[in-house]
Amino acid sequence: MKVKDIMSKDIASLSSDDSIERAAQLMKQYDVGSIPVCSQEKVIGMVTDRDIALRSTAEGRNSKQQKVSEIMSSNPIVGSPDMDVDEAAKIMSQRKIRRLPIVDHNNLIGIVALGDISVEPDLQDNAEQALKNISQPR
């Protein structure tokens, strides 16, 4: 099965100049824990709810003024729509990530999450193994 068959296509993205508050608002609106950060359509980073908690809120920063670029993880790993889901799960497991942005010609077109993989009966073992590796302490 290919990633394009299971990836989410209705995704939000942020600019590196967006505020942390905007990131949190989008996470609430889309009910997600991470959002790709793009320069035009090219993925340049990822920001997670954990980034907001640890790199902003815990440090007493002003979420209305602090920029996403200050807390995002830069140069994220990305996948392609034609890669096998097995390969995506392996990358997620090795890199200890729960969501993989999917790009085509350097443009963000979707995102695949462990949840997308786990709901497919034939792929549940892949999701389980990836989650085991992701959940292990570093």
N, C-alpha and C positions, 0 to 999 in steps of 0.2 A: 504494500500500500504506500502511496506517495503522500508527502506532507500536505500538498495542495488539497487532498481529499478530506483532511480533518482540521486544517488550520482555521482559526478565526479570521474573518476578513473585515469585520466591523471593529476597527481598532482606533483608539485615540493616540495622538502623538503630541509631543511638546517641542518647543523651540528651546535652545539653551538659555535664551534670555527670559523665558517665562519664570514666574515666581514659584516658590515652593507651595504657596497657597493655591495657585492654579493647578499644580500637579495633584495636590490632595483633593481638590474639587473634582478633577477628572477621574481620579481613582474612585471616588464616591459615586459619581454619575455612572461610570461604566462597571462598577463593582469588581475592580481589579486591584492587584497589589503591585503592579509595575507598569510603567509606560515607556515606550521608546522615545528617545530624544533625537530629533531630526534637524538637519540643515537642508532645507527644501525637502526632498523625499529621502535623502541619504541618512541612514541610521548612524549617529555619532556617539550615542550613549544610551544608557538605561537608568531610570530612576525608580526606586522601589519604596514601598511604605517603610521598610526598615531603614533605608537611607534617610528618609525624612525624620524618623524617630531618633536615630543615632547621630546623624551628622548635622541636624538642624535643631530639632526640639530639645534634645538632651543638652545641647550646648547653649540653650537660651537665645537662639537666633530669631530674628523677626521674619516670619514666613511670608509676609507681604513684600518685603524688600530683598530677601535673599534669592538669588537666581538658581535655577535648576543646575546650571553648569558648575556650581560650587559643590554639589553633593552627588552628582551622577557618576556612574561608572562609565569611563570612556572606552572607546574601541570595543564594543561588545561583539561576541561571537554571533554570527548570523548563519541562517540556513537558506537553502533554495527550495522553491516549490516542488521541484522534481526529485528531491532526495527521498530515499526510503525512510519511512517512519522509524525503522530499526536504527538507521544511522543517526537520525535526529535524537532518539532516546540515548544512544551511546554518547553523543556529544554532550547532551545535558547531564548525563551521569558523570562523565569525566570532568567537566567544567563546573559541576555542582550548581547548575542553574535549573530553575523550574519553568522558565519561559524562553523560547527561542524566536527572535524576530526573523521573519522570512522576507527575503529580498529577491527582486528580479531586476537585472540590469541596474544594480545599486539603489533601486527604489523599494521602499517598504510596501509590501502588499499584504502582509498578514503576520500572525503570531501563532505559534503552536505551544501549548502548555502541557504539562504532565497530565492535567485533567482531560485534555483532548485525547491523549493517548490512552488513558485508563478506561475511558468509556467504550472503547472498541474491544469487544470480547477477545479477538485474536491478538490484541496487543497488550493485554493487561500484564503479562509477564515482563514485557519491556518497561512499562511504567513502574512496576513494583521494584525491579532491579535498579532503575535509575533513582527512584526515591530513596532506596536503601543507601546508595552511594552519596547522594546529595545530603542526606540527613546525618551522615557520619561527621563527627567533629574534625576540624582541620588539623 
